[in-house]
């Protein structure tokens, strides 16, 4: 009998291994067919950007098709001269373009036909850009279209097949902890993201990068700003810091990976525009930037390691949340594996760390509520400290503090005096935050935070009080944009699951948003991840209270953007992104009590595998989107 059981187990193992090898081979066949049918004939653009110090560029194909300049907008036409010299200082191209009016965005000043490009021998050249009369700082881009995606696609395919192989092996093994698997998988997916979309592709990420860089300069005791208040960067870091990538800048980013390390400091030409001054959220990436600068790493390495540091911090926060939360562990892992979560975590933006703190707060509250026989003063202090770290970053999530009021009082083993001291401490934190935000709060009474354009003013509290119907209409249009009939309604759910920003040739920005079928797959997987909440110990009344706290956060997001980004003449609230609602999703394991379904399969394995597959499809689709859309009308 034992011999028979061994034979059965061996057969099951071989059958399982054959099926997994077959899945891997099918993925390989799909990637090969996709290349042959879709990408093989597409031309790859490369936007060569001259170095800040000497204007050096490296021509790879030898057939320039377009010259683009970017600078501050000008009311009067300018005469712009472009001069390209070889390494032997021989002028190979010089042209003056007359009557150019700069728009402040990318302006094409020369185009060359495919049959008659500006031919240059592949190699290094030096570029000078000058204007007659009024001197305006200009950046130039020299674009080639005749490359191909072969090498890029091979690298993408190798990474995808490696991640798929790791997941298949993980599914074969039974003895692994969910939080450990989450850390490993997230790091793999972070590498995939970094390959598809290089650093500084998230919203406002360049501003966050400047904050981290300033802090790294202070750590190194070097000058962080020039006389005009602009952030100072090493020239090599400035050359590598391309904000909002498109297919052309991604090509150049990889082609210049071996760029020399130029340590001369240059001005970024920008001041920090980050509203929150919570310096500690930039400390991990700043320490890594400082270390790379000490070791002499180039700009590309600096950017990659800086964003990877943030990814590791957020990954650890979410892994700790998975370990702590009594129920809904798989849901928290699914939330942490959303493409948007990985996109935010693997960036210089503080949104990723803020999300990690919110998820940890929800998990720690549930842990205290369900698993602690007696809630000690140390546990309460930990929760208050986490709130104190999170709230200054994004004040709209201050409602997490009020979860403390929902803890079962019979479990709190504290004297009334200690409770009073803890409440006083929490109140002190709120008062400090209120004092910090008072200038912004006071300005809302008479004027909005949105920049005034003369005839159009920002929204203020007094305006809302005097025009309640307009406020309700705008709020309704923003909550339900599809019903309001807007041509391009915001898809809050889809953008919270996955949206990538990038520059394009036409409108300055091109947005890739998760398609509907992926959103449906994410929703189903997340619902299955809540299967174990049928034993949720939180009472119905308290779950309703937590739901109200979540609604307050959503309302706070809309009101924050109403004051910060919306003018009185607007018919909807601008600046709202689905990523702002991710911290609210963290409350779902506390709210849901599953009484409707039960599954028989291994929820942990299936949900993790599905989320990884969704990520692979998502980032593959992002690669295809930006490879194709560069020559097509951009998605608005």
Buried (B, 14 or more C-beta within 10 A) or exposed (E): EEEEEEEEEEEEEEEEEEEBEEBBEEBBEEBEEBBEEBBEEBBBBBBBBBBBEEBBBBBBBBBBBBBBBBBEEBEEEBBBBBBBBBEEEEEBBEEEBEEBEBEEBBBEBBEBEEEEBBEBEEEEBBBBBEBEEEEBEBBBBBBBBBBBBEEBBEEBBEBBBEBBBBBBEBBEEEEBEBBEBBBBBBBBBBBBBBBBBBBBBBBBBBBBBBBBBBBBBBBBEEEBBBEEEBBBBBBBBBBBBBBBBBBBBBBBBBBBBEBEBBEEBBBBBEEBEBEBEBBEBBBBBBBBBBBBBEEEBBBBBBBBBBBBBBBBBBBBBBBBBBBBBBBBBBBBBBBBBBBBBBBBBBBBBBBBBBBBBBBBBBBBBBBBBBEBEEBBBEBBEBBBEBBBBBBBBBBBBBBBBBBBEBBBEEBBEBEEEBBEEBBEBBEEBBEEBEEBEEEEBEBBEEBBBBEEEEEEBBBBBEBBEEBEEBBEBBBEBBBEBEEBEBEEBBBBBBBBBBBBBBBBBEEEBBBBBBEEEBBEBBEEBBBBBBBBBBEBEBEEEBBEBBBEBBEBBBBBBBBBBBBBBBBBEBEBBBBBBBBBBBBBBBBBBBBBBBEEEEEEEEBBBBBBBBBBBBBBBBBBBBBBBBBEBBEEEBBE
